[in-house]
Amino acid sequence: MQNSLMMLVDTPDYSEKCVHLEALKNRLEALASPQIVAAFTSQAVDQSKVFVKVFTEIDRMPQLLAYYYKCHKVQLLAAWQELCQSDLSLDRQLTGLYDALLGAWHTQIQWATQVFQKPHEVVMVLLIQTLGALMPSLPSCLSNGVERAGPEQELTRLLEFYDATAHFAKGLEMALLPHLHEHNLVKVTELVDAVYDPYKPYQLKYGDMEESNLLIQMSAVPLEHGEVIDCVQELSHSVNKLFGLASAAVDRCVRFTNGLGTCGLLSALKSLFAKYVSDFTSTLQSIRKKCKLDHIPPNSLFQEDWTAFQNSIRIIATCGELLRHCGDFEQQLANRILSTAGKYLSDSCSPRSLAGFQESILTDKKNSAKNPWQEYNYLQKDNPAEYASLMEILYTLKEKGSSNHNLLAAPRAALTRLNQQAHQLAFDSVFLRIKQQLLLISKMDSWNMAGIGETLTDELPAFSLTPLEYISNIGQYIMSLPLNLEPFVTQEDSALELALHAGKLPFPPEQGDELPELDNMADNWLGSIARATMQTYCDAILQIPELSPHSAKQLATDIDYLINVMDALGLQPSRTLQHIVTLLKTRPEDYRQVSKGLPRRLATTVATMRSVNY
């Protein structure tokens, strides 16, 4: 009847006949529907084949398939309902659902191959429809599961759910793979979307979730402790914890986003390192206070205590570990990003415009060899700006090589600053004792008082004077420095060496000075502390309001003593210190002549102190 009707297409009552024919088809379908349901439910092959033949001939195949889908969806949806009402955790419920779906796939493919012309496509649609009809829906289940987990566990729980889904997806992929090119890739892509789309909202905000997760975990890493030695130990232990957290984040990014969440990952890592550096800095400040490096009472006794310095050296070594780990981690991160997300980077694209990316990806998708399971890309459509940023990163890594990159430039710079703070801590722990003594100089009352010998004669020989206690203390302290700096030379610690070379010491050498100490870190430190001593000494001397002739000789004696100490250590006395001692020793009548070749301001200040008119 249907074929006959095709010949009457131009007759006046054609439309009426079509309506009549459709009514007959509806009656046939209504009469056959109980038998269709029974055949599909009992998986009766021969009977089902008959219905396929009939419904194909009357052009009602979609309606027949609707019966098939309905029959089997009911069973699968009922299984899901039962799982949801059980006491199982959500990840176990999901596993149960996916086992049922995968079991249905294999069973139905075997049966449908005997009945339908395109069995794989039919069963794919069955799964797509089932996944879309689940009650409660997967998105709502995931939302509830994540909410129940709380901020500390939400990402962990989400990944547990995702792992169950990914395992199911892998099973389907393996089932389809042998004849993938024969299948309708549009339907395969629809199935992939149906499986993975419930996670899309979370994948799109992965960066924020990861950042929150990392900051919570970092907060649980203690750096501050009561005793300084405990703080130092915790700082040392924190290095592996920090990079353990960072590496775990990379694993999660790959596992959950297949590398598409790289931009969010990098942002989260920057926040992690920023938090760590902030906590580390606070701990250094705390150590400074505990070691009383910011303020020593003026009347406290001068005593050698190298504990703070030794602790500081351990902290510098920790900074070296941080710098080394950061370099290694950055390299591994670049390799991981390129190996995971690199597949999204088309050979034909350059990062000039997003349009170029879109076009190249669309071109690639026309290639039938593509595997939709491996090409799932939630980011390109839903956040094109972030996708463009990802392409920029991938393109740069590919063009410049994974060893030439700046993925963690900001954290690396922050860790370098941290190393600098540790250097300052170590320097201050040594120099503060010296500084404390030197700051007392300008306040000493003896400078403007006449000495015992001065009342007898102004010509008292200088060799009869001995260095005062303050400079003797400083001299002995500086002479003991090489012994305490020995770890720099003898200790084979690559991390310490790295940190020392990366750090910069205060009071660098004056221009034109010979620099024999540059090859030896211990000598480098000794030179820095010596220069700091001499500069601070000069500054303190120039603060003395008045010097009697005897005091000028005494001060010259003190300076000569310090210069001798420097000579004994193979260090050059500073030019300013040499100028001052020269001006202190110069007779008033010769002062004008001697001062001609010296800095005018310095000569004037010393002349004022000595009450010399020139």
Phi, psi and omega in degrees: 000319181295319180293322179295321182297329180300330181280344183257024186298334183265000182282154184299324185262026182300315184295323179295318179297323178297317179297318179298318180296317180297324178296320178296320178297319180298319179296318179299316181296319181295319180293323185274344189304318179299320180290325178298311181300317180297318181295315181290323181291318181274359180059040179283110187293307186298315181296320180295322179299320179299313181296323178297317181296312182297311185289335174291318182293325181266012175060041181235029183299319178303323180292322179295317179297327178299321176298317181299312182298318183296317181302313187274333175297319182304316181294316182291320179294324178294321178298320179294318178302317181296318179297318182294332181273355180278175179271007182292151174290162185299321181295326176288323177297317179297317179300318178298316179299312184293326176297319179295317181294318181291322176297317178297321179303306184295318180296312185289326177298316181299318181283314185295332179299330180276344190246312188260157181286322179239075188299319183296319180294320180298313183288328175299315179297323177302313180293319180300313181294320180297313180298327180280343186255002183300137176228119358293154184289157179298317178303319181290324177295316179297317180301314179295319181297318180292319181296318180294330183292331181081165185304324185288333186241001189299318182289322178298314181294318180301320179292327176296317178297315184296323180299320178297318180293316181296324178295318177296315180299321180295321178298317178294319180300315180297324180291325183272337191302317185305326182233037186302320183292342180274344186275163174285105185294335176297316179291322178298317180297320177299320179293316178302314179298318181298325181287314190265337187302329178303338182268352186304314180302325181282324178294324180292333178250025181304317183303315180295319180295319180293319179299312179301316180298314182294319181293323177296316181292323180293327179295338181273359178264107184281133175246331183268128177222168183299304183272148180301316182299326178290321177300314182299319181293318179295321177300318179296315181292335186290340184299308180295326179295316181300309184283340171294316177297317182296316180295321179296324178295320178297317179300317180295320180299315180294317184292320188266328185240359181058031178091347181291340180270019184304317181299317177295322178298313181299320178296317180295320179296321178298319178294321178299310182294323179297317178297316181297313181298321178298314179295320180297316180298317178299321179293321177298319178297319179296318179296320178302316181293317181295327178272359179055046182274344182269344180200119173247128180306135185302330184267007182287150182290147177281119179215144180278130176214108186263006182299314182299321180294316180297320176295322179296323179297320178296323179292320177298319177298322177298319177298323176297318177299318179299314182295319181292313178299321182297316178298315180295316182296319181297321178294314179297321180298315180299315180297319183293317180299313183293321182286332183269305185269353183301335182294339180280347182272112180287144178298334186272352187263150170233158188279030183286323182207152178296327180302322178298319178297311185301314184296316183293323179293318179297320178298316181298324185290343177287343180288117186290348181284351181294147178251108183304331179295327181269347186256006182304124186222093182284338191279320188302317183278321189270339176213073185299329181294315179293325178296320178297320178297320178298317179298322177300313181298312182297318180297316180297315179297321182289318184285316186267349183089146186290348179271350181244087188207171178225046182298324183238043183299315182295311177300322180297317179296321180294320179292326177294320177295325178297317177300321179295320178296321178295322176298317180296321178299313180296317180298312182296324182296334177271315192279338187299324179298318179294314182300321180302317180292318184292326182291344179280343189302309186293344183263359181288130183287340189289344187295325183259012178259145179288138177283168183299314183289337186292331179290338179272312182200145176281351185264024179301127184297143184294331184291347178281350180269146176242152180301143178289166187299321185300318183281331175295316178302314182295316181300313180296322180296314180294323179295334180275352182301313183307322181295320182278343176270358184304324179307330179297330185266314189273330186282121178272089183228103185296327180293317178297317180298317179299314182294319181295322179287332180280335183275158177240134180269149175289169179055064179293164181299151176288152179298135179093348178288147171288142186238068181290343187275354189296332182277349184237117186296325179296316178294327178299314179294317180301316179298318181296315181293322179296315180295322177298318180298312183293318181293316180295323178297314179300314180300319181292319180299317183289353175269351180292124185289323186207140178235129171282163179305319180294317181295326178298319178294320179297316181295321177297322178297317179299317181294317179301321179299314181295321178297321178296322177298316179298316179299319181297330180268002180076026182249148180277132172291148182290153181297321181298318180296319178295320178297317183297314182294326176297314181292327179290327183275342185290134177292147182308320183290338180262358191300316182300315183294315183293324186284351184301320183271005185251162179304129187299316183297319179296314181298320180294318181297314180294321179298319178296317179300319184273357183060041179260129175264126180218000000 
